[in-house]
Structure formats: structure tokens, C-alpha cells
Amino acid sequence: MALPSQPVHLSVEQVGALQQQLSDMRHDVNNHLSLIMAAVELVRHKPQMAERMLATLAEQPPKISEALRKFSAEFEKSLEITRP
């Protein structure tokens, strides 16, 4: 990862956009984690639901990874951080 060689200046609008993207990412991750917790609780109280809940559980980690990847890409772009 290559950091910029000069100071990076962000406008108030750019900082606001990054803050909004961070907020959106946190919201998305919390939603996916909530689905995981709900599925686990359902299985805990109704073990017969385990097979149906497996898909929900398995879908969440990639969605969390994608939310983090998307935010990271925007963050790096805004701060002019490049990847080799």
C-alpha cells in the first residue's frame, strides 16, 4: 500500500461524504450481525429450524466483507492511497 507523498487535503464535503459512507457501512454490518444473532437465537430455541437458518448464517459474512471492502475502497480513493 502506497501512501501519498504529499499532504492530502479534503473539503468539508469530502469529509462529510466519508462520514456518511462510514455510517452506512456500520449500519450494514450491524444489520448483518443482527441477522446472524437472530438466526442463532431461533436455532437455540427451535433446533428444528437449523437447516433453514444455515443459509441466512452463511450469507452474512460475505456481505459484511463486501461492505468493508466498499468502504475501504472509497476511503483509500479519497486519501489517495494506492495498492500495488
Order of alpha helices (4+ residues) and beta strands (2+ residues): alpha-alpha
